[in-house]
């Protein structure tokens, strides 16, 4: 029987802690990438807005998640005007949590 995982990160990371870290980093990275694309920012413009270099934005846009710490991505998201919301819960059974974009749409709908 094949073991099923809730996330690809659960399958490939060595520990549950590392998997949770990667889930958060990937969610933030995708939100920042979407923001840059939706705002039609050049990499240079995004770099100025986020206070980083253009090569750093290139690395982000290429999905090099291994080169970004969680706190760096939080800072970049805040600079982009992306509002973060953290929900904590105990237990091993994950609950469905809205993505940042889904949350923004729900708030905009009223």
C-alpha positions in Angstrom: 0.0 0.0 0.0 1.3 3.5 -0.9 1.6 6.0 1.9 -0.3 9.2 1.3 0.9 12.6 2.4 -1.0 15.8 3.0 1.7 17.8 1.2 4.7 17.2 -1.0 6.8 18.7 1.8 5.5 16.0 4.2 6.8 13.4 1.7 10.3 14.9 1.0 11.4 16.6 4.3 13.1 14.6 7.0 11.1 16.0 9.9 7.5 17.4 10.4 9.1 20.7 11.6 11.1 21.0 8.3 8.0 20.2 6.3 6.0 22.9 8.1 8.7 25.5 7.5 8.8 24.6 3.8 5.0 24.8 3.5 5.1 28.4 4.9 8.0 29.4 2.8 6.4 28.1 -0.4 3.1 29.8 0.3 4.9 33.1 0.9 7.1 32.7 -2.1 4.1 32.0 -4.4 2.2 35.0 -3.0 5.2 37.3 -3.6 5.7 35.9 -7.2 1.9 36.5 -7.9 2.1 40.0 -6.5 5.1 40.9 -8.8 3.3 39.4 -11.8 -0.1 41.0 -11.0 1.5 44.4 -10.4 3.5 44.1 -13.7 6.7 45.0 -11.8 10.0 44.5 -13.5 12.6 42.7 -11.4 14.4 46.0 -10.8 11.2 47.7 -9.6 10.3 44.8 -7.3 13.9 44.9 -5.9 13.6 48.6 -5.1 10.2 48.0 -3.5 11.4 45.1 -1.4 14.8 46.5 -0.5 16.8 43.7 -2.2 18.9 43.4 -5.3 17.5 42.5 -8.8 19.4 39.2 -8.7 17.6 38.3 -5.5 14.3 38.9 -7.2 15.4 36.7 -10.1 16.2 34.0 -7.6 12.8 34.3 -6.1 11.0 34.3 -9.5 12.9 31.1 -10.4 11.5 29.4 -7.3 14.8 28.8 -5.5 13.0 28.3 -2.1 16.2 26.8 -0.6 17.8 30.3 -0.8 15.1 32.1 1.2 14.6 32.0 5.0 11.1 32.3 6.4 11.8 35.7 7.9 13.2 37.1 4.6 10.0 36.1 2.9 7.8 37.6 5.6 9.7 40.9 5.2 9.3 40.8 1.5 5.6 40.0 1.7 5.1 42.9 4.2 7.0 45.3 1.8 4.6 44.1 -1.0 1.6 45.0 1.1 0.6 41.4 1.6 -1.2 41.0 4.9 -0.2 37.9 6.8 -2.4 35.9 9.1 -1.1 33.1 11.3 -3.4 30.4 12.7 -2.1 27.9 15.1 -3.7 24.7 16.2 -2.7 21.6 18.1 -3.1 18.1 16.8 -1.9 16.0 13.9 -4.9 16.3 11.6 -4.4 19.4 9.4 -7.3 21.7 8.8 -7.9 23.4 5.5 -6.6 27.0 5.8 -7.4 29.5 3.1 -4.5 30.7 1.0 -3.6 34.4 1.1 -5.3 35.0 -2.2 -8.5 33.2 -1.1 -8.5 35.3 2.1 -8.1 38.5 0.1 -11.0 37.6 -2.2 -13.3 36.7 0.8 -12.5 40.1 2.5 -13.1 42.0 -0.7 -16.4 40.3 -1.3 -17.5 41.6 2.1 
